[in-house]
Amino acid sequence: MSRVPLLLLAITALFLGSPSACHAEPQCPWMNAATAGGFLNGEVQSVVSGVTVDGDATCEFKGSTGAMLRIAVHTMARTPQEFPGYLALCGTSAVTLKGIGNQAVQCIPNSGANKGEELIVGRVRDRAFVITIKAAWIAQPPTSPTKTRNPISDDSENIAEQVAGSMF
Amino acid sequence: MGPKTERILRDLRGSLTVRAGYSLLVAALSVANVIAFLPEQKIQAHSDANATQQKITDQELARKQYAEHVSASYNFAFGPGNISTPGNGAVEGNTFLQPDAFPTADYCGKCHKEAYHQWRQSLHSNSFRTPFYRTSVNILMRTKGIEFARHCDSCHNPVAVLAGGLTQASVVDRGFDQDGLTCMTCHSVQKVQSTNGNGGYVMGVPAVMVDEKGTRIPGLVPDSEILAHLDRHSKAVMQPLYRTPEFCSACHKANLPNPLNGYKFIRAFTAYDEWQNSKFSQRNPLTFYSADFTSCQGCHMKRSAALLPDPGAKNGQFASHRWLAGNTAVPFYYGFDEQLAKTIEFLKSGNYLNIDLFGIKRASGEMIAPLGSTAFDLKPGETIQVMTVIQNKNIGHSLIPEVRDLYEGWVEFSATDSTGKEIYHSGFIKPNGMLDERAHSFTNRPVNTEGTFVDNHKVWTIHSVAYDNSIQAGRSTLIRYEFQIPANAKGPISITAKVNYRHLRQSYLNNIFGDDHPAYPIVEIASRTRTLNIGDNPVTKPEANDNADWMRWNNLGISYLDQLQYSEAIDAFAHVVKLRPDYADGYTNIGLTNIEWEKYESARGGLEKALELAPDNARALYYLALVERRAGHSDAEVADLQKVIAQYPQSRDARRELGISYYQQRRPQDAMEQFEALQAIDPDDLAAHYNLALLYRRMGMKDKAKEQSAMFVTKKVDPGAPTYSLDFLRKHPEISIESVPWHVHTNMPHTENGEIDASTPRTHAGGSQ
């Protein structure tokens, strides 16, 4: 047997066996891990799931101390009918936010599945986003002198801006 | 001498001896003290230098590690080590800079409370995060790739560009995005590369202090240290450059370079050049009017009382960090009511525009003008054309400047009868929020290779501009509104022209938010109303803001000149010199129009008359030089231009023409000097590129010749590009007439033979003919 086919086989095997870009983790379209890590005060593990052809997905960033940031984006077929359902996640405790997407609200539910977590729910055109934050600072009032519009923590507002901004 | 006197003298001597001894002791101790402390002071200075050097070394090391980390995954699509192309942003050290090297706005805001408060609501702090910007730049990132966004973000988010954040799989924490142009971006710029724009700054490593030798100390320092050395803080963060228009040119001038569009250099906007060509720069001898020198900062950073504590205030006055201009959208979106109110106030202040309902043209061609100064009569059923002149009177740049494909400035013209019923209305807002497409709008229409409007500010697809109806600084435009007075009209008719402004165009707002967004503010910048009686119209008194009649004629002449109506322009300027025989510029304007009309010898009389009234008038000399050139009087031509340059060394026109004159006189060295000087004023001047390419080649400077030649080729207009404009105009008959300088807005129906059927007028808009 000639050595040439063997060589080709070996090279092919090398390529097949090497860790290639094909195996790269999908990236979150609305925030990179470094930025999420900045908010969660440390390195984060990220998982992107539920990616659809419309580009919808859910990104989850987890910090080593239990902090968590989840960004879920969904395209709505009938915005006027569907979006109230998203807003209902905050219900009557919703705080209306200015300058985040088309519209947005924030709340920290004291019961239910998201008890103790911060929710920021909003939309950009026909796409809804639900941001869930679990971190020590979520209930903090704004401290920065730059805060002139929303009564939520500096980082929460910044996260919401990052997400909505990427969706425009 | 008595004993009393002797005693007094003895006491005095004793006292003097003691005092002298005491003084000597003090002097000796002082010297000893100085000597004793000298080595200590040297140690202190040495220690400061060491501390500074240590901080610099630490910063450099941290930066090196950071840059290596970022470089490992950075997309160097535009060449190795090239971090900002297609933008021009540059940084000292020429590699990535950590975002946290920039002290945050919060840090500055602890002391500079007034600056902070204003900045937070300003366009600069919101330069990146707004939906109005993100919508466009996101399209660029999604369609071409995030690396191309370095073009836009070199100005909109310099920290992101210089930190290496604009790459696929970015490893940069973008928590700084919300601060856009933060304090320490502007206050770290060390110089501007040229006046080419696109982020033409050179960023230094941010420093809030210099040491006693003036060396910049990177990083934060304790507040106490700043308070102890305010002068050193000031030296670190303030430079004379920041007060110059050239500083603003770094970003308020932009082009679309080949690496962005894969096509060729296209000039995008030129607010800096427009200012330089305006009367406010005092650098251009060719302006129609004159004014005191006013920089960009003079209008957009006016001093006013500081309401919050700020050490930067002088005598309680603080240079505005709101940068008030036309953008109402950002404060409206974020709910910055204070900024919104001040922006509206700014737009309405300053006597920026003059609206002149100048005259009425009857169907017979007879012109009644100027209205108010001329008695006339009107008949029911008559078709009239209202000649409306809008003067860009006191804006230091064009109306509308910069991104005029997104901004919406237009004329709303209406005619109503005595009962308030509309006879004619142009420039109205439709129920869906869209502007009447036939409105006279100070806009442009960039088009792509499909001949379609470049929507969403996708500037990288622009290949041509179908038309541009902006009004340059100091110039005027004539807009003609034609309508029929109702046959049964009895009472007076009221005609009103307004200039309205909306930030942004409704269709773009719809693209950003969908159709269900709230209505964005429309600001009436200026307005003028006149009443027309059916029957006799006597002479009336002018209103406070009306121009004098000679200036009204002058503005009409300027409008005609820009609309290529030379005969009418000369007639208008003739009225000017009749009313103001002492006004040299009136005669120059006649000369200038004749030159544009290529009647060079006819131009001479007006120009010589102007120089008779105002010897050494640079404007008249400039135009006379062109006449001398045509007449073959080369020495006179050069002499005139030299006189112009002696008065206006930064006149790009005079430099260009003198360069050409020298070239024709075969004085290559002199010609080169002029073209090089021209290039220093305007790096994009085509004549400079072309002629320098020739001159350098002749002088054996092949590399420089090649460089100039390449720049000429890429910067000159693609001769095939107007085809795309024609395509667009063919597809859009409703607005195609806007590309014709002398178009008429009318509600009269169009007929086959071009004659108007006056029997069936329409109220709304109709079309332009």
Chai-1 contact restraints between the chains, C-beta under 6 A:
chainA,res_idxA,chainB,res_idxB,connection_type,confidence,min_distance_angstrom,max_distance_angstrom,comment,restraint_id
A,N32,B,S170,contact,1.0,0.0,6.0,A-B,restraint_1
A,A34,B,V171,contact,1.0,0.0,6.0,A-B,restraint_2
A,A34,B,V172,contact,1.0,0.0,6.0,A-B,restraint_3
A,A34,B,D173,contact,1.0,0.0,6.0,A-B,restraint_4
A,T35,B,D173,contact,1.0,0.0,6.0,A-B,restraint_5
A,T35,B,R174,contact,1.0,0.0,6.0,A-B,restraint_6
A,T35,B,G175,contact,1.0,0.0,6.0,A-B,restraint_7
A,G38,B,D173,contact,1.0,0.0,6.0,A-B,restraint_8
A,G38,B,G175,contact,1.0,0.0,6.0,A-B,restraint_9
A,K98,B,G335,contact,1.0,0.0,6.0,A-B,restraint_10
A,G99,B,Y333,contact,1.0,0.0,6.0,A-B,restraint_11
A,G99,B,Y334,contact,1.0,0.0,6.0,A-B,restraint_12
A,N102,B,F513,contact,1.0,0.0,6.0,A-B,restraint_13
A,R125,B,G514,contact,1.0,0.0,6.0,A-B,restraint_14
A,S144,B,D106,contact,1.0,0.0,6.0,A-B,restraint_15
A,P145,B,G109,contact,1.0,0.0,6.0,A-B,restraint_16
A,P145,B,Y116,contact,1.0,0.0,6.0,A-B,restraint_17
A,T146,B,R120,contact,1.0,0.0,6.0,A-B,restraint_18
A,T148,B,R120,contact,1.0,0.0,6.0,A-B,restraint_19
A,R149,B,Y334,contact,1.0,0.0,6.0,A-B,restraint_20
A,R149,B,G335,contact,1.0,0.0,6.0,A-B,restraint_21
A,N158,B,Q178,contact,1.0,0.0,6.0,A-B,restraint_22
A,E161,B,R129,contact,1.0,0.0,6.0,A-B,restraint_23
A,E161,B,Q178,contact,1.0,0.0,6.0,A-B,restraint_24
A,G165,B,R129,contact,1.0,0.0,6.0,A-B,restraint_25
A,G165,B,R134,contact,1.0,0.0,6.0,A-B,restraint_26
A,F168,B,P131,contact,1.0,0.0,6.0,A-B,restraint_27
A,F168,B,R134,contact,1.0,0.0,6.0,A-B,restraint_28
A,F168,B,T135,contact,1.0,0.0,6.0,A-B,restraint_29
A,F168,B,N138,contact,1.0,0.0,6.0,A-B,restraint_30
